[in-house]
Amino acid sequence: MHIHPIFYVYILKCADDSFYIGMTNHLDKRINEHESGNYPGSYTYNRRPIELMFYETFTDPESAYYFEQKIKKWSRAKKQALIEENYDKLPELAKKKFRKK
């Protein structure tokens, strides 16, 4: 029997209220690294404490990578809808808003 590794795409909420999106194959270890400030040059280092808001699991690293890249481009409102499991709002939040002159 072959066991497939699990990959995680996760969203952290930082102390400055910003979101950080990352990918790992060991979620608990990676969250601990963010919390303990293992990497002084990282985005989360000066934005601690952090809070895990969302994660999704994948068996394929390529799928995880593409999902991570996709949600990094999303608006804050769309990320918030994902965190709150308001999946029905995601298509509407994906639409570009144009102002009429």
C-alpha positions, -999 to +999 in steps of 0.1 A: +000+000+000+014+034-010+006+063+013+002+096-005+016+127+014-008+154+023-002+190+014-019+220+030-027+254+017-034+277+047-044+312+056-030+330+087-044+361+101-016+383+114-015+408+143-018+437+118-050+421+105-034+411+072-036+376+057-007+353+049-013+324+025+012+295+025+016+259+015+033+231+035+033+193+039+035+195+077+009+220+089+015+218+127+053+222+123+049+251+098+024+270+121+048+266+150+076+280+128+055+311+121+045+315+157+081+311+171+096+335+145+121+310+130+127+332+099+134+368+108+130+380+071+096+364+067+063+382+062+049+370+095+079+376+117+070+412+127+033+405+124+030+380+152+010+366+169-007+348+140-039+327+139-047+299+116-080+308+099-083+282+071-066+252+056-074+229+027-057+195+022-044+181-011-028+148-021-012+164-052+015+191-046+008+207-080-029+212-071-019+226-038+005+250-054-020+263-080-047+267-053-022+287-032-013+310-061-050+315-070-061+326-035-031+348-031-046+370-059-081+371-043-095+402-027-096+404+011-134+400+009-131+368-011-105+354+013-128+363+042-157+345+025-135+314+021-125+315+057-162+319+068-172+290+045-195+314+025-189+295-007-220+308-023-204+343-021-172+334-039-185+337-075-200+371-068-168+384-052-149+372-082-166+396-105-148+428-113-165+460-101-165+489-126-175+523-116-198+543-139-185+578-147 
